[in-house]
Amino acid sequence: MSKDLYQAPDYFLMDELLTEEHKLIRDAARDWVKKEVSPIIEEACQKSEFPKKIIKGLAEIGGFGPYIPEKYGGAGLDQISYGLIMQELERGDSGIRSTSSVQSSLVMYPIWKYGSEEQKIKFLPKLATGELIGCFGLTEPDYGSNPGGMKTNIKDMGDHYILNGAKMWISNSPFADVAVVWAKNDKGRIKGVLVERGMDGFTTPETHSKWSLRASATGELVFDNVKIPKENILPNKDGLGAPLGCLDSARYGIAWGTIGTAMDCYDTALRYAKQRIQFGKPIASFQLQQKKLAEMITEITKAQFLTWRLGVLRNEGRATSAQISMCKRNNVEMALNVAREARQILGAMGITGEYSIMRHMMNLESVITYEGTHDIHLLITGMDITGENAFK
């Protein structure tokens, strides 16, 4: 991959809406991505492996649970800070952001919000430093968009539970130390279970032959009569609303992250268009290329303000699940369109590993599907505005 020359676009001076702390946190993440991710990410993608050597650095820039209170090892930052970190990480690669947001939103968040004090003290500080890596088990082979139909179950055996079932498409699973798993109890109620590496009957086979998120580790979670201590059940929330609350946090992070992807594709295409000479002049001087670039920066700018406003609402505790769905859906689609148009500007060079655009485009095909598919998010908005459920 060529040298990282990235310059972030800010067409409407959105920086003026950020605090000095926001900008310091974002710039630290941006610098780290340029130094530690950009030089290695193409090779990691080609080899289809997650670069574990970056875990320590990810923790140091606040990539793991930045909004978790300091007493549990987090940085105690606000939601906009979290979003800006996700933006910069995904600017580097969606797989790197996925690793971070799973750890933050899908592992640390439920332990913080639904866990006992003992669970918080045991797990959160080590998750914040990257000493422990976690994953989140909700999706099953036969239950994706309909997680309430899950078959994974726990049976009360008196002094412990027995866990059986399987989860699929799980980021971080091949090397995770702890899994936050959602399973039905004897009464059909969904409960959160902390499954630890080394428990008998717990395996995490890796998923191979991916064309997307190749620099992220994906796998399954398989439970064959796994003995779960009673103290490993999340006590403070159950039902489908518990995992969906985690997904709100993850979807919010994706909304910011995909802006970073679009910004990188736009910046790459703009620089290339100014330098590429055809018919005796830069291709940036041709109307069709200017149309592409002008539409890209327009859509990026709209997404930036939509997402900043969502961050303000999150900080105030007023953001709704439907608003988060709208923002996730809008921004992923925007980023995919920007990536495709940027690839066109680069012509044949756009498919090579010398540039990041094709890698971003392939990654976004996963991002548009996970944490709620594109269609599911549309139906969430539809139900919110009409009051009618069109899911079934």
C-alpha positions in Angstrom: 0.0 0.0 0.0 1.3 3.5 -0.8 2.2 6.1 1.9 -0.7 7.3 4.0 -1.3 10.9 2.9 -4.7 11.2 4.4 -6.2 14.7 5.1 -9.6 14.7 6.7 -12.3 16.7 4.9 -14.3 19.2 7.0 -16.2 21.2 4.5 -18.6 22.8 7.0 -16.1 23.4 9.8 -17.6 20.8 12.0 -14.4 21.0 14.1 -15.9 24.1 15.7 -18.6 22.0 17.3 -16.1 19.8 19.0 -14.4 20.5 22.3 -10.6 20.6 22.6 -10.7 17.2 24.3 -12.7 15.8 21.4 -10.1 17.0 19.0 -7.2 15.8 21.0 -8.7 12.3 21.3 -9.5 12.2 17.6 -6.1 13.4 16.5 -4.4 10.8 18.8 -6.4 8.1 17.2 -5.7 9.5 13.7 -2.0 9.7 14.3 -1.9 6.1 15.7 -3.8 4.7 12.6 -1.3 6.4 10.3 1.7 5.1 12.2 0.5 1.6 13.3 -2.4 0.5 11.0 -1.8 1.9 7.6 1.7 0.3 7.1 0.4 -3.2 7.9 -3.2 -3.4 7.0 -2.9 -4.3 3.4 -0.7 -7.3 4.2 -3.0 -8.4 7.0 -6.0 -8.2 4.6 -4.2 -10.2 1.9 -3.2 -12.8 4.5 -6.7 -12.8 6.0 -5.5 -12.4 9.6 -6.1 -10.0 12.4 -2.8 -8.1 13.4 -2.8 -9.0 17.1 0.3 -6.8 17.7 -1.9 -3.7 17.6 -4.1 -4.7 20.5 -1.9 -2.8 23.1 -2.0 0.4 21.0 -5.7 0.1 20.5 -6.2 0.1 24.3 -3.8 3.0 24.7 -5.7 5.3 22.4 -9.0 4.5 24.1 -10.2 1.9 21.6 -11.6 -0.4 24.4 -14.6 1.0 26.3 -13.6 4.7 26.3 -16.9 5.7 28.0 -16.6 3.1 30.8 -16.0 4.9 34.1 -12.5 5.3 35.3 -13.2 3.2 38.4 -13.5 0.2 36.1 -10.5 1.0 33.9 -12.2 3.1 31.3 -11.4 6.7 30.4 -14.9 8.1 31.3 -15.2 9.9 28.0 -18.4 11.0 26.4 -20.3 9.5 23.4 -18.8 11.9 20.8 -15.3 11.0 21.9 -16.2 7.3 21.4 -17.6 8.1 18.0 -14.6 10.0 16.8 -12.3 7.1 17.8 -14.5 4.7 15.8 -14.3 7.1 12.8 -10.6 7.1 12.9 -10.2 3.4 13.4 -12.6 2.6 10.5 -10.7 5.1 8.3 -7.9 2.6 8.7 -10.0 -0.5 8.3 -13.5 -1.7 9.2 -12.0 -4.9 10.7 -9.9 -2.9 13.2 -13.0 -0.8 14.2 -15.0 -4.0 14.5 -12.5 -5.5 17.0 -12.7 -2.3 19.0 -16.5 -1.8 18.9 -17.2 -5.4 19.8 -14.9 -5.1 22.8 -16.5 -1.7 23.8 -20.1 -1.9 22.9 -20.9 -5.6 23.0 -18.7 -6.9 25.8 -17.7 -4.1 28.1 -21.0 -2.3 27.8 -23.3 -5.2 28.9 -20.9 -6.1 31.8 -21.0 -2.4 32.9 -24.8 -2.0 32.4 -26.1 -5.4 33.4 -23.3 -7.0 35.4 -22.8 -7.4 39.1 -20.1 -5.3 40.9 -18.0 -8.4 41.1 -18.3 -9.0 37.4 -17.4 -5.4 36.6 -14.3 -5.5 38.8 -13.2 -8.9 37.5 -13.5 -8.2 33.8 -13.7 -4.5 32.9 -10.2 -3.3 33.8 -8.5 -6.2 31.9 -10.8 -5.7 28.9 -9.9 -2.0 28.9 -6.2 -2.7 28.7 -6.6 -5.5 26.1 -5.2 -8.1 28.5 -8.6 -9.8 27.9 -10.4 -9.8 24.6 -14.1 -10.5 24.4 -16.8 -11.4 21.9 -20.6 -11.2 21.7 -22.8 -14.2 20.9 -26.3 -13.4 19.7 -26.6 -14.5 16.0 -27.2 -18.2 15.4 -27.1 -20.2 12.1 -30.9 -20.2 11.8 -31.6 -16.9 13.7 -30.0 -13.7 12.4 -32.6 -10.9 12.0 -34.9 -12.8 14.3 -32.7 -13.3 17.4 -35.7 -13.9 19.7 -36.0 -17.4 18.1 -32.6 -18.5 19.4 -32.1 -22.2 20.3 -29.0 -21.7 22.6 -30.2 -22.5 26.1 -29.2 -22.7 29.8 -30.6 -25.3 32.2 -30.5 -24.7 36.0 -28.8 -27.6 37.7 -29.0 -26.1 41.2 -25.5 -24.8 42.0 -24.7 -24.1 38.3 -26.1 -23.9 34.8 -25.5 -26.1 31.7 -25.2 -24.2 28.4 -25.8 -25.8 25.0 -26.1 -24.3 21.5 -24.1 -22.4 18.9 -23.5 -18.9 17.7 -22.3 -17.8 14.2 -20.6 -14.8 12.6 -18.9 -13.8 15.8 -16.1 -11.2 15.5 -13.1 -11.8 17.8 -14.3 -15.3 18.7 -11.2 -17.3 17.6 -9.0 -15.6 20.2 -11.5 -14.2 22.7 -10.9 -14.8 26.4 -14.5 -14.2 27.4 -17.8 -14.3 25.5 -21.0 -12.5 26.4 -23.5 -15.1 25.2 -27.3 -14.7 25.1 -29.3 -17.9 25.8 -32.8 -18.9 26.9 -33.4 -20.2 30.4 -36.0 -22.9 31.3 -38.8 -20.4 31.2 -37.8 -19.1 27.7 -36.4 -15.9 29.1 -33.2 -14.6 27.4 -30.3 -14.2 29.9 -26.7 -12.9 29.5 -24.0 -15.5 30.2 -20.2 -14.9 30.6 -18.4 -17.8 29.1 -14.7 -18.0 29.7 -12.0 -19.5 27.6 -11.0 -22.9 29.0 -14.4 -24.0 30.1 -15.0 -27.6 29.1 -17.2 -28.0 26.0 -16.6 -24.4 24.8 -14.9 -24.1 21.4 -14.5 -21.3 18.9 -13.8 -22.5 15.3 -12.6 -19.8 12.9 -14.5 -18.8 9.8 -12.3 -18.9 6.7 -12.5 -17.9 3.0 -14.0 -14.4 3.6 -14.0 -11.8 0.9 -14.8 -9.1 3.5 -13.4 -8.0 6.9 -10.4 -10.1 6.1 -8.2 -8.3 8.7 -10.7 -9.2 11.4 -11.0 -12.6 13.1 -14.5 -14.2 12.7 -15.7 -17.5 14.0 -18.3 -19.5 15.8 -19.1 -20.2 19.4 -20.0 -23.8 20.2 -21.4 -24.9 23.6 -21.5 -28.6 24.4 -22.8 -29.1 28.0 -20.7 -26.1 29.2 -20.8 -25.8 33.0 -21.6 -22.2 33.9 -21.1 -20.9 37.5 -24.1 -19.0 38.8 -21.9 -15.9 39.3 -21.3 -15.8 35.5 -24.9 -14.8 34.8 -25.5 -11.1 34.1 -28.1 -10.3 36.9 -29.4 -6.8 36.1 -31.3 -7.2 32.9 -32.8 -10.0 30.8 -35.1 -10.4 27.8 -34.4 -9.5 24.2 -34.1 -5.9 25.2 -30.7 -6.6 26.9 -28.8 -7.6 23.8 -30.6 -5.0 21.7 -29.4 -2.3 24.1 -25.9 -3.4 23.4 -26.6 -3.3 19.7 -27.7 0.4 20.0 -24.2 1.2 21.2 -22.6 -0.8 18.5 -24.7 0.7 15.7 -23.9 4.1 17.0 -20.2 3.4 16.7 -20.7 2.0 13.2 -22.5 5.3 12.2 -19.3 7.2 13.1 -17.0 4.6 11.7 -18.4 4.5 8.2 -17.9 8.2 7.9 -14.2 7.5 8.4 -14.3 5.0 5.5 -16.1 7.5 3.2 -13.7 10.3 4.2 -10.7 8.1 3.3 -12.2 7.1 -0.1 -13.0 10.7 -0.9 -9.6 12.0 0.1 -7.9 9.3 -2.0 -10.0 10.0 -5.0 -9.6 13.8 -4.8 -5.8 13.5 -4.6 -5.7 11.0 -7.4 -8.0 13.1 -9.6 -5.7 16.2 -9.2 -2.6 14.2 -10.1 -3.8 11.9 -12.8 -3.3 13.4 -16.3 -5.4 12.4 -19.3 -5.8 14.3 -22.5 -3.2 16.8 -21.3 -4.8 17.9 -18.0 -5.8 16.5 -14.6 -8.9 14.4 -14.6 -10.2 16.6 -11.8 -10.9 19.2 -14.5 -13.5 17.1 -16.2 -17.2 17.7 -15.3 -18.1 14.1 -14.6 -15.2 13.6 -12.1 -16.1 16.9 -10.4 -19.7 15.7 -10.2 -18.6 12.5 -8.4 -16.3 14.4 -6.0 -18.9 17.1 -5.2 -21.6 14.6 -4.5 -19.2 12.6 -2.2 -18.3 15.6 -0.1 -21.9 16.7 0.1 -23.1 13.3 1.4 -20.1 13.0 3.8 -20.9 16.4 5.2 -24.6 15.6 5.7 -23.7 12.4 7.5 -21.2 14.2 9.8 -23.8 16.5 11.1 -26.5 13.8 11.4 -24.1 11.7 13.5 -22.8 14.6 15.6 -26.4 15.5 16.5 -27.0 11.8 17.4 -23.9 12.0 19.7 -25.3 15.0 21.5 -28.6 13.2 22.0 -26.7 10.1 23.3 -24.8 12.3 25.8 -28.1 13.7 27.0 -29.7 10.2 27.2 -32.3 11.2 24.7 -31.3 9.2 21.6 -33.8 6.6 20.6 -33.1 3.2 19.1 -34.9 4.2 15.9 -32.7 7.3 15.5 -29.6 5.2 15.9 -31.0 2.8 13.2 -31.6 5.6 10.8 -28.1 7.0 11.3 -26.4 3.6 10.9 -28.4 2.8 7.7 -27.9 6.2 6.2 -24.2 6.3 6.8 -23.3 2.8 5.7 -25.2 3.3 2.4 -23.5 6.7 2.0 -20.1 5.2 2.6 -20.7 2.3 0.1 -21.8 4.8 -2.6 -18.7 7.0 -1.9 -16.4 4.0 -2.1 -17.9 2.8 -5.4 -17.7 6.3 -7.0 -14.1 6.8 -5.7 -13.1 3.4 -7.2 -14.4 4.7 -10.6 -12.3 7.8 -10.4 -9.2 5.7 -9.9 -10.1 3.4 -12.8 -8.1 0.1 -12.8 -5.8 1.4 -10.0 -8.8 1.4 -7.7 -8.9 -2.4 -7.4 -5.3 -2.7 -6.4 -3.9 -3.0 -2.9 -1.9 0.2 -3.5 -5.0 2.1 -2.5 -7.5 1.4 0.3 -10.7 1.9 -1.7 -11.5 -1.7 -2.8 -10.7 -3.0 0.7 -13.1 -0.5 2.2 -15.8 -1.4 -0.4 -15.5 -5.1 0.4 -15.6 -4.4 4.2 -18.7 -2.3 3.9 -20.6 -5.2 2.4 -20.3 -6.8 5.8 -21.0 -3.6 7.7 -24.2 -3.0 5.8 -25.4 -6.5 7.0 -24.2 -6.8 10.6 -25.7 -5.2 13.7 -29.0 -5.2 11.8 -29.3 -5.5 8.0 -30.0 -2.5 5.8 -33.6 -3.7 5.3 -34.2 -4.3 9.0 -33.1 -0.7 9.9 -35.5 0.6 7.2 -38.4 -1.3 8.9 -37.4 0.0 12.3 -37.8 3.6 11.0 -41.0 2.6 9.3 -42.5 1.1 12.5 -41.4 4.2 14.4 -43.1 6.7 12.2 -46.3 4.6 11.4 -46.8 2.6 14.6 -47.2 -0.5 12.4 -45.0 -3.6 12.7 -44.0 -4.8 9.2 -41.4 -7.4 10.4 -43.8 -10.3 10.2 
